[in-house]
């Protein structure tokens, strides 16, 4: 899944991200160049990216993660674009099948790849 982009500070749950935002706002202002660079960096390094609810399918509103309860971290919109478990299982060239082939290869050549024999 791709990282979030163009997140509002209200959507950020990472404590370090919130603290850094407050410090930059205090020292440089909300419309400063430092703040713009902060949000660019946050799109790359935020811990929230690894905490998003897992998208099982492309169903609205929560991609099969839950039906009734809004997750504490917003869903990644990429689930609507076919980046979800259901779509992966239908695409033989997906990341899922690439890993499956890699693990089968590793299992078959375990002596060389794992033990170096």
Biopython code that builds the backbone (N, CA, C, O; Angstrom):
import numpy as np
from Bio.PDB.StructureBuilder import StructureBuilder

atoms = [
    (1, "UNK", "N", (0.853, -1.176, 0.000)),
    (1, "UNK", "CA", (0.000, 0.000, 0.000)),
    (1, "UNK", "C", (0.898, 1.237, 0.000)),
    (1, "UNK", "O", (1.943, 1.255, 0.651)),
    (2, "UNK", "N", (0.490, 2.248, -0.720)),
    (2, "UNK", "CA", (1.270, 3.486, -0.695)),
    (2, "UNK", "C", (1.031, 4.249, 0.600)),
    (2, "UNK", "O", (0.020, 4.059, 1.276)),
    (3, "UNK", "N", (1.978, 5.111, 0.928)),
    (3, "UNK", "CA", (1.826, 5.965, 2.099)),
    (3, "UNK", "C", (0.728, 6.996, 1.858)),
    (3, "UNK", "O", (0.374, 7.299, 0.719)),
    (4, "UNK", "N", (0.202, 7.523, 2.953)),
    (4, "UNK", "CA", (-0.765, 8.614, 2.875)),
    (4, "UNK", "C", (-0.087, 9.855, 2.297)),
    (4, "UNK", "O", (1.109, 10.073, 2.494)),
    (5, "UNK", "N", (-0.845, 10.636, 1.603)),
    (5, "UNK", "CA", (-0.368, 11.931, 1.129)),
    (5, "UNK", "C", (-1.435, 12.968, 1.444)),
    (5, "UNK", "O", (-2.624, 12.656, 1.517)),
    (6, "UNK", "N", (-0.995, 14.198, 1.628)),
    (6, "UNK", "CA", (-1.910, 15.324, 1.850)),
    (6, "UNK", "C", (-2.829, 15.118, 3.052)),
    (6, "UNK", "O", (-4.022, 15.415, 2.989)),
    (7, "UNK", "N", (-2.274, 14.615, 4.131)),
    (7, "UNK", "CA", (-3.058, 14.428, 5.352)),
    (7, "UNK", "C", (-3.149, 15.742, 6.119)),
    (7, "UNK", "O", (-2.205, 16.531, 6.148)),
    (8, "UNK", "N", (-4.282, 15.955, 6.726)),
    (8, "UNK", "CA", (-4.458, 17.102, 7.616)),
    (8, "UNK", "C", (-3.930, 16.707, 8.993)),
    (8, "UNK", "O", (-3.910, 15.527, 9.345)),
    (9, "UNK", "N", (-3.514, 17.681, 9.747)),
    (9, "UNK", "CA", (-2.944, 17.383, 11.067)),
    (9, "UNK", "C", (-3.966, 16.673, 11.952)),
    (9, "UNK", "O", (-3.576, 15.900, 12.828)),
    (10, "UNK", "N", (-5.259, 16.912, 11.749)),
    (10, "UNK", "CA", (-6.295, 16.247, 12.539)),
    (10, "UNK", "C", (-6.336, 14.745, 12.263)),
    (10, "UNK", "O", (-6.853, 13.982, 13.079)),
    (11, "UNK", "N", (-5.800, 14.316, 11.128)),
    (11, "UNK", "CA", (-5.802, 12.910, 10.759)),
    (11, "UNK", "C", (-4.569, 12.164, 11.282)),
    (11, "UNK", "O", (-4.524, 10.934, 11.242)),
    (12, "UNK", "N", (-3.592, 12.891, 11.762)),
    (12, "UNK", "CA", (-2.354, 12.289, 12.243)),
    (12, "UNK", "C", (-2.561, 11.792, 13.672)),
    (12, "UNK", "O", (-3.060, 12.527, 14.524)),
    (13, "UNK", "N", (-2.180, 10.555, 13.929)),
    (13, "UNK", "CA", (-2.316, 9.973, 15.267)),
    (13, "UNK", "C", (-0.957, 9.752, 15.934)),
    (13, "UNK", "O", (-0.886, 9.566, 17.149)),
    (14, "UNK", "N", (0.104, 9.772, 15.156)),
    (14, "UNK", "CA", (1.460, 9.548, 15.643)),
    (14, "UNK", "C", (1.850, 10.681, 16.609)),
    (14, "UNK", "O", (1.843, 11.851, 16.227)),
    (15, "UNK", "N", (2.186, 10.334, 17.849)),
    (15, "UNK", "CA", (2.520, 11.335, 18.866)),
    (15, "UNK", "C", (3.709, 12.187, 18.446)),
    (15, "UNK", "O", (3.708, 13.401, 18.651)),
    (16, "UNK", "N", (4.720, 11.562, 17.861)),
    (16, "UNK", "CA", (5.890, 12.320, 17.410)),
    (16, "UNK", "C", (5.507, 13.306, 16.316)),
    (16, "UNK", "O", (6.000, 14.434, 16.284)),
    (17, "UNK", "N", (4.631, 12.878, 15.428)),
    (17, "UNK", "CA", (4.182, 13.758, 14.358)),
    (17, "UNK", "C", (3.407, 14.951, 14.882)),
    (17, "UNK", "O", (3.591, 16.072, 14.408)),
    (18, "UNK", "N", (2.556, 14.721, 15.840)),
    (18, "UNK", "CA", (1.757, 15.804, 16.432)),
    (18, "UNK", "C", (2.656, 16.770, 17.186)),
    (18, "UNK", "O", (2.489, 17.985, 17.081)),
    (19, "UNK", "N", (3.615, 16.235, 17.949)),
    (19, "UNK", "CA", (4.540, 17.088, 18.707)),
    (19, "UNK", "C", (5.408, 17.930, 17.779)),
    (19, "UNK", "O", (5.622, 19.116, 18.034)),
    (20, "UNK", "N", (5.906, 17.330, 16.710)),
    (20, "UNK", "CA", (6.738, 18.071, 15.755)),
    (20, "UNK", "C", (5.931, 19.175, 15.092)),
    (20, "UNK", "O", (6.430, 20.285, 14.910)),
    (21, "UNK", "N", (4.696, 18.882, 14.734)),
    (21, "UNK", "CA", (3.819, 19.882, 14.140)),
    (21, "UNK", "C", (3.665, 21.079, 15.087)),
    (21, "UNK", "O", (3.794, 22.230, 14.670)),
    (22, "UNK", "N", (3.392, 20.796, 16.352)),
    (22, "UNK", "CA", (3.199, 21.876, 17.330)),
    (22, "UNK", "C", (4.461, 22.727, 17.467)),
    (22, "UNK", "O", (4.374, 23.951, 17.556)),
    (23, "UNK", "N", (5.634, 22.087, 17.483)),
    (23, "UNK", "CA", (6.890, 22.823, 17.625)),
    (23, "UNK", "C", (7.169, 23.693, 16.398)),
    (23, "UNK", "O", (7.598, 24.839, 16.534)),
    (24, "UNK", "N", (6.931, 23.160, 15.219)),
    (24, "UNK", "CA", (7.165, 23.941, 13.994)),
    (24, "UNK", "C", (6.168, 25.088, 13.903)),
    (24, "UNK", "O", (6.527, 26.200, 13.515)),
    (25, "UNK", "N", (4.936, 24.821, 14.256)),
    (25, "UNK", "CA", (3.915, 25.879, 14.244)),
    (25, "UNK", "C", (4.310, 26.998, 15.209)),
    (25, "UNK", "O", (4.205, 28.179, 14.877)),
    (26, "UNK", "N", (4.764, 26.618, 16.402)),
    (26, "UNK", "CA", (5.160, 27.595, 17.417)),
    (26, "UNK", "C", (6.375, 28.408, 16.954)),
    (26, "UNK", "O", (6.400, 29.629, 17.108)),
    (27, "UNK", "N", (7.371, 27.738, 16.393)),
    (27, "UNK", "CA", (8.633, 28.406, 16.062)),
    (27, "UNK", "C", (8.653, 29.086, 14.694)),
    (27, "UNK", "O", (9.379, 30.061, 14.498)),
    (28, "UNK", "N", (7.860, 28.577, 13.744)),
    (28, "UNK", "CA", (7.968, 29.082, 12.375)),
    (28, "UNK", "C", (6.631, 29.494, 11.758)),
    (28, "UNK", "O", (6.612, 30.189, 10.742)),
    (29, "UNK", "N", (5.536, 29.083, 12.342)),
    (29, "UNK", "CA", (4.224, 29.444, 11.813)),
    (29, "UNK", "C", (3.627, 28.346, 10.957)),
    (29, "UNK", "O", (4.330, 27.516, 10.381)),
    (30, "UNK", "N", (2.303, 28.370, 10.895)),
    (30, "UNK", "CA", (1.567, 27.316, 10.197)),
    (30, "UNK", "C", (1.727, 27.384, 8.683)),
    (30, "UNK", "O", (1.609, 26.363, 8.005)),
    (31, "UNK", "N", (1.992, 28.566, 8.144)),
    (31, "UNK", "CA", (2.124, 28.725, 6.699)),
    (31, "UNK", "C", (3.580, 28.867, 6.260)),
    (31, "UNK", "O", (3.850, 29.373, 5.171)),
    (32, "UNK", "N", (4.504, 28.430, 7.085)),
    (32, "UNK", "CA", (5.926, 28.592, 6.784)),
    (32, "UNK", "C", (6.448, 27.512, 5.833)),
    (32, "UNK", "O", (5.819, 26.474, 5.624)),
    (33, "UNK", "N", (7.608, 27.796, 5.274)),
    (33, "UNK", "CA", (8.299, 26.824, 4.422)),
    (33, "UNK", "C", (8.684, 25.582, 5.243)),
    (33, "UNK", "O", (8.638, 24.462, 4.733)),
    (34, "UNK", "N", (9.058, 25.780, 6.498)),
    (34, "UNK", "CA", (9.391, 24.650, 7.381)),
    (34, "UNK", "C", (8.190, 23.720, 7.551)),
    (34, "UNK", "O", (8.345, 22.499, 7.571)),
    (35, "UNK", "N", (6.998, 24.295, 7.672)),
    (35, "UNK", "CA", (5.797, 23.479, 7.827)),
    (35, "UNK", "C", (5.507, 22.702, 6.545)),
    (35, "UNK", "O", (5.113, 21.537, 6.603)),
    (36, "UNK", "N", (5.696, 23.328, 5.407)),
    (36, "UNK", "CA", (5.492, 22.633, 4.136)),
    (36, "UNK", "C", (6.442, 21.440, 4.025)),
    (36, "UNK", "O", (6.042, 20.351, 3.614)),
    (37, "UNK", "N", (7.698, 21.661, 4.394)),
    (37, "UNK", "CA", (8.681, 20.567, 4.349)),
    (37, "UNK", "C", (8.361, 19.489, 5.375)),
    (37, "UNK", "O", (8.589, 18.303, 5.135)),
    (38, "UNK", "N", (7.836, 19.907, 6.512)),
    (38, "UNK", "CA", (7.432, 18.937, 7.537)),
    (38, "UNK", "C", (6.373, 17.975, 6.979)),
    (38, "UNK", "O", (6.484, 16.761, 7.155)),
    (39, "UNK", "N", (5.357, 18.510, 6.313)),
    (39, "UNK", "CA", (4.304, 17.644, 5.772)),
    (39, "UNK", "C", (4.823, 16.750, 4.649)),
    (39, "UNK", "O", (4.349, 15.625, 4.490)),
    (40, "UNK", "N", (5.782, 17.232, 3.874)),
    (40, "UNK", "CA", (6.410, 16.378, 2.854)),
    (40, "UNK", "C", (7.129, 15.211, 3.525)),
    (40, "UNK", "O", (7.019, 14.066, 3.084)),
    (41, "UNK", "N", (7.862, 15.508, 4.588)),
    (41, "UNK", "CA", (8.582, 14.458, 5.317)),
    (41, "UNK", "C", (7.612, 13.509, 6.008)),
    (41, "UNK", "O", (7.831, 12.297, 6.017)),
    (42, "UNK", "N", (6.562, 14.040, 6.576)),
    (42, "UNK", "CA", (5.579, 13.222, 7.278)),
    (42, "UNK", "C", (4.952, 12.190, 6.343)),
    (42, "UNK", "O", (4.637, 11.079, 6.769)),
    (43, "UNK", "N", (4.771, 12.547, 5.081)),
    (43, "UNK", "CA", (4.211, 11.608, 4.098)),
    (43, "UNK", "C", (5.142, 10.417, 3.885)),
    (43, "UNK", "O", (4.711, 9.373, 3.396)),
    (44, "UNK", "N", (6.410, 10.569, 4.248)),
    (44, "UNK", "CA", (7.380, 9.478, 4.088)),
    (44, "UNK", "C", (7.636, 8.709, 5.378)),
    (44, "UNK", "O", (7.794, 7.488, 5.350)),
    (45, "UNK", "N", (7.680, 9.414, 6.514)),
    (45, "UNK", "CA", (8.190, 8.787, 7.733)),
    (45, "UNK", "C", (7.167, 8.561, 8.848)),
    (45, "UNK", "O", (7.508, 7.963, 9.869)),
    (46, "UNK", "N", (5.964, 9.006, 8.686)),
    (46, "UNK", "CA", (4.975, 8.862, 9.758)),
    (46, "UNK", "C", (4.776, 7.395, 10.137)),
    (46, "UNK", "O", (4.744, 6.519, 9.273)),
    (47, "UNK", "N", (4.646, 7.148, 11.402)),
    (47, "UNK", "CA", (4.368, 5.795, 11.879)),
    (47, "UNK", "C", (2.931, 5.378, 11.566)),
    (47, "UNK", "O", (2.608, 4.191, 11.599)),
    (48, "UNK", "N", (2.080, 6.338, 11.266)),
    (48, "UNK", "CA", (0.683, 6.030, 10.954)),
    (48, "UNK", "C", (0.549, 5.141, 9.722)),
    (48, "UNK", "O", (-0.412, 4.379, 9.619)),
    (49, "UNK", "N", (1.493, 5.222, 8.787)),
    (49, "UNK", "CA", (1.404, 4.424, 7.564)),
    (49, "UNK", "C", (1.337, 2.927, 7.872)),
    (49, "UNK", "O", (0.620, 2.184, 7.201)),
    (50, "UNK", "N", (2.068, 2.499, 8.864)),
    (50, "UNK", "CA", (2.086, 1.089, 9.237)),
    (50, "UNK", "C", (0.970, 0.688, 10.178)),
    (50, "UNK", "O", (0.885, -0.473, 10.581)),
    (51, "UNK", "N", (0.124, 1.617, 10.528)),
    (51, "UNK", "CA", (-0.945, 1.341, 11.487)),
    (51, "UNK", "C", (-2.335, 1.411, 10.869)),
    (51, "UNK", "O", (-3.336, 1.287, 11.574)),
    (52, "UNK", "N", (-2.400, 1.603, 9.580)),
    (52, "UNK", "CA", (-3.709, 1.745, 8.947)),
    (52, "UNK", "C", (-4.468, 0.427, 8.992)),
    (52, "UNK", "O", (-3.860, -0.644, 8.980)),
    (53, "UNK", "N", (-5.780, 0.500, 9.042)),
    (53, "UNK", "CA", (-6.579, -0.725, 9.007)),
    (53, "UNK", "C", (-6.317, -1.501, 7.713)),
    (53, "UNK", "O", (-6.164, -0.908, 6.645)),
    (54, "UNK", "N", (-6.267, -2.815, 7.819)),
    (54, "UNK", "CA", (-5.977, -3.640, 6.651)),
    (54, "UNK", "C", (-7.179, -3.660, 5.713)),
    (54, "UNK", "O", (-8.292, -3.958, 6.145)),
    (55, "UNK", "N", (-6.968, -3.346, 4.425)),
    (55, "UNK", "CA", (-8.070, -3.352, 3.459)),
    (55, "UNK", "C", (-8.305, -4.747, 2.888)),
    (55, "UNK", "O", (-7.500, -5.233, 2.094)),
    (56, "UNK", "N", (-9.368, -5.376, 3.273)),
    (56, "UNK", "CA", (-9.692, -6.718, 2.790)),
    (56, "UNK", "C", (-10.313, -6.691, 1.407)),
    (56, "UNK", "O", (-10.147, -7.632, 0.631)),
    (57, "UNK", "N", (-11.034, -5.610, 1.092)),
    (57, "UNK", "CA", (-11.674, -5.486, -0.222)),
    (57, "UNK", "C", (-11.850, -4.002, -0.538)),
    (57, "UNK", "O", (-11.347, -3.152, 0.196)),
    (58, "UNK", "N", (-12.543, -3.691, -1.600)),
    (58, "UNK", "CA", (-12.751, -2.300, -1.977)),
    (58, "UNK", "C", (-14.078, -1.728, -1.517)),
    (58, "UNK", "O", (-14.464, -0.639, -1.944)),
    (59, "UNK", "N", (-14.780, -2.442, -0.655)),
    (59, "UNK", "CA", (-16.101, -1.997, -0.201)),
    (59, "UNK", "C", (-16.013, -0.732, 0.649)),
    (59, "UNK", "O", (-15.085, -0.548, 1.436)),
    (60, "UNK", "N", (-16.993, 0.115, 0.467)),
    (60, "UNK", "CA", (-17.098, 1.338, 1.267)),
    (60, "UNK", "C", (-17.852, 1.031, 2.549)),
    (60, "UNK", "O", (-18.680, 0.120, 2.534)),
    (61, "UNK", "N", (-17.633, 1.700, 3.616)),
    (61, "UNK", "CA", (-16.655, 2.766, 3.737)),
    (61, "UNK", "C", (-15.304, 2.298, 4.280)),
    (61, "UNK", "O", (-14.339, 3.060, 4.219)),
    (62, "UNK", "N", (-15.197, 1.075, 4.809)),
    (62, "UNK", "CA", (-13.983, 0.682, 5.520)),
    (62, "UNK", "C", (-13.291, -0.546, 4.943)),
    (62, "UNK", "O", (-12.580, -1.247, 5.663)),
    (63, "UNK", "N", (-13.487, -0.813, 3.672)),
    (63, "UNK", "CA", (-12.748, -1.846, 2.921)),
    (63, "UNK", "C", (-12.768, -3.227, 3.583)),
    (63, "UNK", "O", (-11.785, -3.965, 3.521)),
    (64, "UNK", "N", (-13.890, -3.568, 4.213)),
    (64, "UNK", "CA", (-14.023, -4.886, 4.820)),
    (64, "UNK", "C", (-13.354, -5.015, 6.171)),
    (64, "UNK", "O", (-13.446, -6.068, 6.801)),
    (65, "UNK", "N", (-12.678, -3.965, 6.637)),
    (65, "UNK", "CA", (-12.029, -4.007, 7.950)),
    (65, "UNK", "C", (-13.066, -4.044, 9.064)),
    (65, "UNK", "O", (-12.905, -4.759, 10.053)),
    (66, "UNK", "N", (-14.117, -3.276, 8.895)),
    (66, "UNK", "CA", (-15.234, -3.227, 9.827)),
    (66, "UNK", "C", (-16.459, -2.745, 9.057)),
    (66, "UNK", "O", (-16.329, -2.097, 8.018)),
    (67, "UNK", "N", (-17.612, -3.051, 9.553)),
    (67, "UNK", "CA", (-18.833, -2.599, 8.876)),
    (67, "UNK", "C", (-19.440, -1.371, 9.526)),
    (67, "UNK", "O", (-19.943, -0.480, 8.842)),
    (68, "UNK", "N", (-19.392, -1.327, 10.847)),
    (68, "UNK", "CA", (-20.147, -0.316, 11.566)),
    (68, "UNK", "C", (-19.307, 0.717, 12.307)),
    (68, "UNK", "O", (-19.768, 1.832, 12.547)),
    (69, "UNK", "N", (-18.097, 0.362, 12.665)),
    (69, "UNK", "CA", (-17.297, 1.218, 13.531)),
    (69, "UNK", "C", (-16.193, 1.900, 12.741)),
    (69, "UNK", "O", (-15.440, 1.235, 12.030)),
    (70, "UNK", "N", (-16.086, 3.218, 12.856)),
    (70, "UNK", "CA", (-15.033, 3.953, 12.166)),
    (70, "UNK", "C", (-13.700, 3.634, 12.839)),
    (70, "UNK", "O", (-13.573, 3.791, 14.053)),
    (71, "UNK", "N", (-12.703, 3.190, 12.069)),
    (71, "UNK", "CA", (-11.389, 2.914, 12.653)),
    (71, "UNK", "C", (-10.755, 4.187, 13.219)),
    (71, "UNK", "O", (-11.077, 5.289, 12.774)),
    (72, "UNK", "N", (-9.867, 4.043, 14.183)),
    (72, "UNK", "CA", (-9.247, 5.213, 14.803)),
    (72, "UNK", "C", (-8.292, 5.924, 13.850)),
    (72, "UNK", "O", (-8.062, 7.125, 13.995)),
    (73, "UNK", "N", (-7.737, 5.211, 12.885)),
    (73, "UNK", "CA", (-6.929, 5.827, 11.833)),
    (73, "UNK", "C", (-7.690, 5.665, 10.529)),
    (73, "UNK", "O", (-8.237, 4.600, 10.245)),
    (74, "UNK", "N", (-7.721, 6.727, 9.740)),
    (74, "UNK", "CA", (-8.475, 6.692, 8.486)),
    (74, "UNK", "C", (-7.953, 5.607, 7.552)),
    (74, "UNK", "O", (-6.771, 5.265, 7.575)),
    (75, "UNK", "N", (-8.841, 5.079, 6.741)),
    (75, "UNK", "CA", (-8.483, 4.093, 5.736)),
    (75, "UNK", "C", (-7.613, 4.749, 4.665)),
    (75, "UNK", "O", (-7.746, 5.939, 4.379)),
    (76, "UNK", "N", (-6.734, 3.961, 4.088)),
    (76, "UNK", "CA", (-5.968, 4.420, 2.943)),
    (76, "UNK", "C", (-6.879, 4.318, 1.718)),
    (76, "UNK", "O", (-7.452, 3.259, 1.460)),
    (77, "UNK", "N", (-7.011, 5.383, 0.982)),
    (77, "UNK", "CA", (-7.915, 5.407, -0.175)),
    (77, "UNK", "C", (-7.513, 4.426, -1.269)),
    (77, "UNK", "O", (-8.309, 4.154, -2.168)),
    (78, "UNK", "N", (-6.314, 3.898, -1.213)),
    (78, "UNK", "CA", (-5.843, 2.988, -2.256)),
    (78, "UNK", "C", (-6.656, 1.696, -2.316)),
    (78, "UNK", "O", (-6.622, 0.997, -3.329)),
    (79, "UNK", "N", (-7.384, 1.369, -1.252)),
    (79, "UNK", "CA", (-8.210, 0.154, -1.275)),
    (79, "UNK", "C", (-9.278, 0.235, -2.360)),
    (79, "UNK", "O", (-9.692, -0.785, -2.910)),
    (80, "UNK", "N", (-9.717, 1.442, -2.660)),
    (80, "UNK", "CA", (-10.710, 1.642, -3.722)),
    (80, "UNK", "C", (-10.110, 1.437, -5.110)),
    (80, "UNK", "O", (-10.819, 1.150, -6.074)),
    (81, "UNK", "N", (-8.780, 1.593, -5.191)),
    (81, "UNK", "CA", (-8.080, 1.487, -6.475)),
    (81, "UNK", "C", (-7.539, 0.088, -6.721)),
    (81, "UNK", "O", (-6.689, -0.111, -7.590)),
    (82, "UNK", "N", (-8.030, -0.882, -5.958)),
    (82, "UNK", "CA", (-7.612, -2.259, -6.179)),
    (82, "UNK", "C", (-6.424, -2.698, -5.352)),
    (82, "UNK", "O", (-5.872, -3.771, -5.594)),
    (83, "UNK", "N", (-6.017, -1.898, -4.386)),
    (83, "UNK", "CA", (-4.933, -2.304, -3.497)),
    (83, "UNK", "C", (-5.582, -2.818, -2.216)),
    (83, "UNK", "O", (-5.743, -2.092, -1.234)),
    (84, "UNK", "N", (-5.949, -4.099, -2.263)),
    (84, "UNK", "CA", (-6.598, -4.754, -1.131)),
    (84, "UNK", "C", (-6.427, -6.264, -1.290)),
    (84, "UNK", "O", (-6.039, -6.732, -2.360)),
    (85, "UNK", "N", (-6.708, -7.008, -0.262)),
    (85, "UNK", "CA", (-6.478, -8.459, -0.267)),
    (85, "UNK", "C", (-7.280, -9.167, -1.355)),
    (85, "UNK", "O", (-6.751, -10.038, -2.046)),
    (86, "UNK", "N", (-8.520, -8.809, -1.509)),
    (86, "UNK", "CA", (-9.374, -9.465, -2.496)),
    (86, "UNK", "C", (-8.803, -9.309, -3.913)),
    (86, "UNK", "O", (-8.766, -10.272, -4.678)),
    (87, "UNK", "N", (-8.367, -8.111, -4.251)),
    (87, "UNK", "CA", (-7.792, -7.861, -5.579)),
    (87, "UNK", "C", (-6.460, -8.588, -5.754)),
    (87, "UNK", "O", (-6.169, -9.099, -6.835)),
    (88, "UNK", "N", (-5.653, -8.634, -4.695)),
    (88, "UNK", "CA", (-4.366, -9.333, -4.763)),
    (88, "UNK", "C", (-4.546, -10.803, -5.100)),
    (88, "UNK", "O", (-3.775, -11.361, -5.881)),
    (89, "UNK", "N", (-5.549, -11.430, -4.522)),
    (89, "UNK", "CA", (-5.774, -12.861, -4.739)),
    (89, "UNK", "C", (-6.297, -13.164, -6.142)),
    (89, "UNK", "O", (-6.252, -14.311, -6.587)),
    (90, "UNK", "N", (-6.791, -12.148, -6.836)),
    (90, "UNK", "CA", (-7.290, -12.331, -8.197)),
    (90, "UNK", "C", (-6.220, -12.061, -9.256)),
    (90, "UNK", "O", (-6.389, -12.425, -10.419)),
    (91, "UNK", "N", (-5.127, -11.425, -8.853)),
    (91, "UNK", "CA", (-4.084, -11.004, -9.795)),
    (91, "UNK", "C", (-2.838, -11.866, -9.612)),
    (91, "UNK", "O", (-2.143, -11.749, -8.603)),
    (92, "UNK", "N", (-2.557, -12.726, -10.582)),
    (92, "UNK", "CA", (-1.406, -13.646, -10.481)),
    (92, "UNK", "C", (-0.065, -12.915, -10.503)),
    (92, "UNK", "O", (0.959, -13.517, -10.179)),
    (93, "UNK", "N", (-0.043, -11.622, -10.880)),
    (93, "UNK", "CA", (1.186, -10.822, -10.870)),
    (93, "UNK", "C", (1.262, -9.899, -9.659)),
    (93, "UNK", "O", (2.088, -8.986, -9.635)),
    (94, "UNK", "N", (0.428, -10.116, -8.668)),
    (94, "UNK", "CA", (0.374, -9.236, -7.497)),
    (94, "UNK", "C", (1.553, -9.481, -6.555)),
    (94, "UNK", "O", (2.303, -10.446, -6.701)),
    (95, "UNK", "N", (1.688, -8.589, -5.598)),
    (95, "UNK", "CA", (2.723, -8.720, -4.571)),
    (95, "UNK", "C", (2.526, -10.030, -3.797)),
    (95, "UNK", "O", (3.501, -10.704, -3.465)),
    (96, "UNK", "N", (1.286, -10.386, -3.514)),
    (96, "UNK", "CA", (1.000, -11.629, -2.799)),
    (96, "UNK", "C", (1.612, -12.820, -3.522)),
    (96, "UNK", "O", (2.313, -13.626, -2.909)),
    (97, "UNK", "N", (1.351, -12.936, -4.820)),
    (97, "UNK", "CA", (1.854, -14.088, -5.569)),
    (97, "UNK", "C", (3.361, -14.016, -5.787)),
    (97, "UNK", "O", (4.014, -15.054, -5.888)),
    (98, "UNK", "N", (3.923, -12.820, -5.860)),
    (98, "UNK", "CA", (5.385, -12.688, -5.938)),
    (98, "UNK", "C", (6.035, -13.260, -4.688)),
    (98, "UNK", "O", (7.020, -13.994, -4.769)),
    (99, "UNK", "N", (5.478, -12.919, -3.534)),
    (99, "UNK", "CA", (6.001, -13.456, -2.280)),
    (99, "UNK", "C", (5.786, -14.965, -2.190)),
    (99, "UNK", "O", (6.653, -15.696, -1.711)),
    (100, "UNK", "N", (4.653, -15.413, -2.642)),
    (100, "UNK", "CA", (4.367, -16.848, -2.607)),
    (100, "UNK", "C", (5.394, -17.611, -3.436)),
    (100, "UNK", "O", (5.906, -18.641, -3.000)),
    (101, "UNK", "N", (5.693, -17.106, -4.631)),
    (101, "UNK", "CA", (6.707, -17.744, -5.488)),
    (101, "UNK", "C", (8.089, -17.695, -4.839)),
    (101, "UNK", "O", (8.842, -18.668, -4.884)),
    (102, "UNK", "N", (8.408, -16.562, -4.241)),
    (102, "UNK", "CA", (9.711, -16.417, -3.580)),
    (102, "UNK", "C", (9.862, -17.407, -2.434)),
    (102, "UNK", "O", (10.919, -18.016, -2.271)),
    (103, "UNK", "N", (8.822, -17.566, -1.650)),
    (103, "UNK", "CA", (8.878, -18.504, -0.526)),
    (103, "UNK", "C", (8.942, -19.949, -1.003)),
    (103, "UNK", "O", (9.615, -20.778, -0.390)),
    (104, "UNK", "N", (8.246, -20.254, -2.094)),
    (104, "UNK", "CA", (8.340, -21.608, -2.664)),
    (104, "UNK", "C", (9.753, -21.877, -3.163)),
    (104, "UNK", "O", (10.290, -22.965, -2.960)),
    (105, "UNK", "N", (10.346, -20.902, -3.807)),
    (105, "UNK", "CA", (11.718, -21.027, -4.300)),
    (105, "UNK", "C", (12.683, -21.230, -3.137)),
    (105, "UNK", "O", (13.567, -22.085, -3.195)),
    (106, "UNK", "N", (12.507, -20.438, -2.082)),
    (106, "UNK", "CA", (13.356, -20.555, -0.893)),
    (106, "UNK", "C", (13.228, -21.945, -0.267)),
    (106, "UNK", "O", (14.224, -22.546, 0.136)),
    (107, "UNK", "N", (12.009, -22.442, -0.190)),
    (107, "UNK", "CA", (11.774, -23.764, 0.372)),
    (107, "UNK", "C", (12.456, -24.847, -0.476)),
    (107, "UNK", "O", (13.055, -25.784, 0.053)),
    (108, "UNK", "N", (12.352, -24.697, -1.794)),
    (108, "UNK", "CA", (12.923, -25.684, -2.706)),
    (108, "UNK", "C", (14.454, -25.690, -2.654)),
    (108, "UNK", "O", (15.073, -26.749, -2.755)),
    (109, "UNK", "N", (15.056, -24.526, -2.499)),
    (109, "UNK", "CA", (16.523, -24.407, -2.485)),
    (109, "UNK", "C", (17.031, -23.960, -1.115)),
    (109, "UNK", "O", (17.966, -23.166, -1.012)),
    (110, "UNK", "N", (16.403, -24.479, -0.078)),
    (110, "UNK", "CA", (16.711, -24.086, 1.298)),
    (110, "UNK", "C", (18.180, -24.309, 1.651)),
    (110, "UNK", "O", (18.794, -23.480, 2.324)),
    (111, "UNK", "N", (18.739, -25.432, 1.196)),
    (111, "UNK", "CA", (20.130, -25.732, 1.509)),
    (111, "UNK", "C", (21.071, -24.638, 1.048)),
    (111, "UNK", "O", (22.013, -24.286, 1.759)),
    (112, "UNK", "N", (20.829, -24.105, -0.120)),
    (112, "UNK", "CA", (21.699, -23.053, -0.650)),
    (112, "UNK", "C", (21.325, -21.677, -0.098)),
    (112, "UNK", "O", (22.197, -20.927, 0.340)),
    (113, "UNK", "N", (20.057, -21.349, -0.118)),
    (113, "UNK", "CA", (19.607, -20.001, 0.238)),
    (113, "UNK", "C", (19.598, -19.733, 1.746)),
    (113, "UNK", "O", (19.808, -18.597, 2.171)),
    (114, "UNK", "N", (19.360, -20.749, 2.540)),
    (114, "UNK", "CA", (19.289, -20.553, 3.985)),
    (114, "UNK", "C", (20.589, -20.968, 4.658)),
    (114, "UNK", "O", (21.138, -20.231, 5.476)),
    (115, "UNK", "N", (21.077, -22.158, 4.307)),
    (115, "UNK", "CA", (22.238, -22.708, 5.004)),
    (115, "UNK", "C", (23.546, -22.535, 4.241)),
    (115, "UNK", "O", (24.612, -22.815, 4.788)),
    (116, "UNK", "N", (23.490, -22.078, 2.983)),
    (116, "UNK", "CA", (24.693, -21.848, 2.220)),
    (116, "UNK", "C", (25.445, -23.113, 1.839)),
    (116, "UNK", "O", (26.660, -23.069, 1.647)),
    (117, "UNK", "N", (24.752, -24.231, 1.725)),
    (117, "UNK", "CA", (25.397, -25.506, 1.424)),
    (117, "UNK", "C", (25.287, -25.840, -0.036)),
    (117, "UNK", "O", (25.776, -26.883, -0.469)),
]
sb = StructureBuilder()
sb.init_structure("model")
sb.init_model(0)
sb.init_chain("A")
sb.init_seg("    ")
for serial, (resi, resn, name, xyz) in enumerate(atoms, 1):
    if name == "N":
        sb.init_residue(resn, " ", resi, " ")
    sb.init_atom(name, np.array(xyz, "f"), 0.0, 1.0, " ", f" {name:<3s}", serial, name[0])
structure = sb.get_structure()
